[in-house]
């Protein structure tokens, strides 16, 4: 049969597998960088989030030098995109409160994208950063605006 090549089939399968692996490695690399940044350094023994990210990366067979580069980038030893975690709040149809956690290298672009998604799909298109929170862990310590208004 003309046009059927065994190599062409292999090439397409390998390309799809490589794209899937690359996407997973990128996510894990970001997670490692953020964990190293928030944990105060690249020591997995004193940083459980970094340790889990490294274990996940090794499970997906990420090369050790890629893991090391991600740790150094998060610790500030290498130049690169500075990723940060952001938390936004919003309201879905029916008054359901949403907490949106995201990772981004550009806070303004992320806010615009979230605003667009919520404007199309949700009732309230006003995602805002939680006041007084420096990280998602602080959310449990701060009160949402509606609760603060009732307690005053």
C-alpha positions in Angstrom: 0.0 0.0 0.0 1.4 3.4 -0.9 1.8 6.0 1.7 2.0 3.6 4.7 5.2 3.8 6.5 6.0 2.0 9.8 8.4 4.8 10.7 5.7 7.4 10.2 3.4 5.7 12.7 6.3 5.4 15.2 7.2 9.0 14.6 3.7 10.2 15.4 3.4 8.1 18.5 6.8 9.2 19.8 5.9 12.8 19.1 2.7 12.6 21.1 4.4 10.8 24.0 7.2 13.4 24.0 4.7 16.3 24.1 2.8 14.7 27.0 6.0 14.1 28.9 7.2 17.6 28.2 4.0 19.1 29.6 4.2 17.1 32.7 7.9 17.9 33.2 7.1 21.6 32.8 4.4 21.5 35.5 6.7 19.6 37.9 9.6 22.0 37.2 7.4 24.9 38.2 6.2 23.1 41.3 9.9 22.4 42.3 10.8 26.0 41.7 7.9 27.4 43.8 8.6 24.8 46.6 12.3 25.8 46.7 11.3 29.5 46.8 8.6 29.2 49.5 10.7 26.8 51.5 13.6 29.1 51.8 16.1 27.0 49.9 16.8 23.8 48.0 17.1 21.4 50.9 14.5 18.7 50.5 15.2 17.4 54.0 13.8 20.5 55.6 11.2 21.3 52.9 8.4 18.6 52.6 6.7 20.3 49.6 10.0 20.3 47.7 10.6 16.6 48.7 7.2 15.6 47.4 7.8 17.5 44.1 11.2 15.8 43.6 9.6 12.4 44.3 6.9 13.1 41.7 9.5 14.3 39.2 11.5 11.1 39.7 8.4 9.0 39.2 8.0 10.6 35.8 11.7 10.0 35.1 12.7 13.7 35.0 16.5 14.0 34.6 18.4 14.9 37.7 20.1 18.0 36.1 16.6 19.3 35.2 15.5 18.9 38.8 18.7 20.6 40.1 18.2 23.5 37.7 14.6 24.0 38.8 15.7 24.0 42.5 18.4 26.6 41.7 16.0 28.8 39.8 13.5 28.7 42.7 16.3 29.5 45.2 17.4 32.5 43.1 20.7 31.1 42.1 19.8 31.0 38.3 18.0 33.5 36.1 14.6 32.6 34.8 10.9 33.2 35.1 9.9 33.9 38.7 6.8 32.0 39.3 4.5 32.8 42.2 1.3 31.4 43.6 -1.8 33.5 43.5 -5.2 33.0 45.2 -8.3 34.7 43.9 -11.9 34.5 45.1 -15.1 34.7 43.1 -18.7 33.6 43.1 -20.3 31.0 40.8 -24.0 30.7 39.8 -26.1 30.0 42.9 -23.8 32.0 45.1 -21.2 29.3 45.5 -17.9 30.8 46.7 -14.8 29.9 44.7 -11.2 29.9 45.8 -9.0 29.9 42.7 -5.3 28.9 43.3 -3.0 29.4 40.4 0.7 29.6 39.5 1.9 32.4 37.2 4.9 34.3 36.1 2.7 37.3 35.2 0.2 38.4 37.8 -1.6 40.9 35.5 -2.1 38.4 32.7 -3.4 35.8 35.1 -5.9 38.1 36.6 -7.2 39.1 33.2 -7.6 35.5 32.1 -9.4 34.6 35.3 -11.7 37.6 34.9 -12.5 36.6 31.4 -13.3 33.0 32.4 -15.5 34.1 35.3 -17.3 36.7 33.2 -18.3 34.0 30.7 -19.2 31.3 33.1 -19.9 32.7 36.5 -22.2 35.2 38.1 -19.6 37.4 39.8 -16.7 38.4 37.6 -14.7 40.0 40.3 -11.9 37.8 41.4 -9.7 39.6 43.9 -6.6 38.7 45.8 -7.3 37.8 49.4 -6.3 40.8 51.5 -3.5 40.2 54.0 -2.6 36.8 52.6 1.0 36.3 51.5 0.4 32.6 50.6 -2.5 30.2 50.4 -1.6 28.9 53.8 -2.7 32.2 55.3 -6.2 31.9 54.1 -7.3 29.9 57.1 -6.1 32.7 59.3 -7.9 35.5 57.5 -11.6 36.0 57.3 -13.5 36.6 54.0 -14.9 40.1 53.5 -18.5 38.9 54.1 -17.6 37.4 57.5 -15.6 40.5 58.5 -18.5 42.8 57.8 -20.9 40.8 60.0 -18.5 40.6 62.9 -17.9 44.4 63.1 
